[in-house]
Amino acid sequence: RILDKLPIIETEKLSTFSVEGEFAQVWPNPNPVNNAETGDPNGVAFIDDFEGAKRTTYIPVQRRQWKASSAPVDTMIDQVWPQRYRARMYWYNPFEQVWTKDIWPNQSTSQLAHNEKTDILVLNHKRLSNQINPDSIWSGITTSFYSGDYDQTQSKFFEIWLKGTEGKLTVDLGKISEDMNDNGKLDTEDIPEAGLTLGNGFLEDHEDVGVDGCPDLIEDGWGGCLESGTYNSPGQNEINTAEEINPDDPNNDNWNYSEGSTNYSQVNGTEGNGTGSQIQEGGKYPDTEDLDRSGFLDKTDAYFTKTFPLDPEVFTEEEEDYLAGETEKDGMYTGWRLYRIPLIHFENINTVEWNEIRSLRLVWTGVENENTLQIAKMELVGNEWQELGIAPDSSSTFDQTGADSVFSIAIVNTEDNADYIPPKGVKGEYDPINEIQSKEQSLVLKFSNLEGGYKAAAKKTLYTNSGNSYLIYDRMKMYMYGTSLGHITDVDTDIYFFLRFGLGDDYYEITQPVFEGWDEEEGRNSIDLDLGWLTKLKLQSEENIQKYRPTDVIQDSAGVRKYSFTGEDGLPTGKEIILQGSPSLSRIQYFTVGITNVSNNPISGEVWIDELRLSGVKKDKGIAMRVQSKFNLADLGNTTLSYSRKDADFHILQQRLGSNSTTEDLRLNV
């Protein structure tokens, strides 16, 4: 009550003074992941490491997913192949699985991952003694797709891992006839009861006679039934008298297999496979030609087809590109090859679209006597990166018309390609739980006869509404690999690579020449972009921009800023950065990669790209504080003074980033 000592003043309240405050500091480490071997010791985040770029529709190799196929159409005469040209075929999964590393020696395996062994599908083709010309003798199997896999408009390749070199393989994709024996009717063991059109869906003992619909006694040896008589007493009926025919089972459709046996010749039999003392896996269900279980026979033949030789030694120039991989073990080829067939190389049989792919048929022809073909994997393959097409270098509009034969996207990796060596320090991710290391993979930009002065590109969209923010990283990096005979060397090049990223028509673009290999000694095939400098290039005037070399050139015109790099000699290097519109590192929604032929002649080759990443995470400390002072002067009045400040890099624990701007607030209340 010190005021009461003053003359005339008498107060009832006490005078008070108080000060309170808060202080907080954040020491962030938004990304502890790093890789010093690739020059990223202070945090690295992958925009795309390309390990997951491949998008596939898996085609099973399990035996029970396949059935004997209908006859294919002979494209030379536009007629269905005769049933009497069908060779004897059986297919199976060996009881003892194959060691995975015998197929893919570079694949990481472990007991914990359950991938040390794998199934393969083996086809056995045998020409009968009365089938003279092996080129006209065929055998085939077919499988159905799930409805969710009918649409293959985004797929680009059919891939198959094979071991075997004799004959030719035909791949049919689309709507394929279910009429296996070409008799025009639905053959099924499910006999309808009186007055009904369909059976009950369960196999009765008397129905288990096979898809051919007849017991052994009246089989004709061609896959059908005799109208009268028996095989041993056929009367006027024509029977198959080849020496391989077993009179006790002329159609060779009796089922018999004992677990562990290596005799698989009757494992696909449909007669006797659901009754008796040995009921095969799958239970007591009727066998039928109705692959999609619609209840009706689909006789439509409208599909895409492609035939290619299994021996790479007889490939045509176009087919040479089909051999996409071959594995080696202990310096020796394993015999397993990856064939990658572009879907644009398939021909049409009748009218069909790529969103109508209901079935797949494999047809094997040109086998001299008896042989086997082993299949380890089949896939229809697309990519996250979608081809935009080709365009003149002066144009920003890409055209896909005819572009598929000029430019395509594929992958190359350590498992499928024995000659693939990734950049130094780059390796697949290690899974400590399963104790395996994933494959390391690059994206391939493949171009064939790309005209001079033209470019080709592919695009990946990041599915966010407002785009991703890269503000907390210092640099954007990527590796490139070039190969083109006579056009990409370690001295000179006719191919330039460009990387564009942004939102809509606002984007950054970097262009630079591509040299041979990874060019690790010179480092010319690496993109290493300073994101802080890139922001300044957008915001600052030409006079204030810090140039890498005094001879570098900056050009501004109609909303476009171009920065051209020069070498020690002051001459242009071909590397340049373009800013179109008003791009922002906080709004990145897509990436486009492409190549440009800067020569006057058509060029073929490949450019690989790997590890598109952000490097050097920002770890700037952020401070927030608040101070408040209150002074109550008895009954006369009170005063409050408050001050607060929050740094641009300060954020709470639930957030990864600060606001990117510093705020201060000073208030005085009397």
PyMOL commands that set and color helices and strands:
alter all, ss='L'
color gray80, all
select helices_A, chain A and resi 2-5+36-38+63-65+83-85+100-103+134-136+147-149+205-207+216-218+312-314+319-322+343-345+403-405+531-539
alter helices_A, ss='H'
color red, helices_A
select strands_A, chain A and resi 16-26+44-48+54-59+67-68+73-74+79-80+88-92+98-99+117-118+121-126+138-144+155-163+168-175+302-309+323-329+332-342+347-349+359-365+370-383+386-392+407-413+430-431+436-437+441-450+454-461+473-483+495-503+506-513+526-530+553-557+560-566+572-580+590-597+603-617+622-633+637-646+663-669
alter strands_A, ss='S'
color yellow, strands_A
deselect
rebuild
show_as cartoon
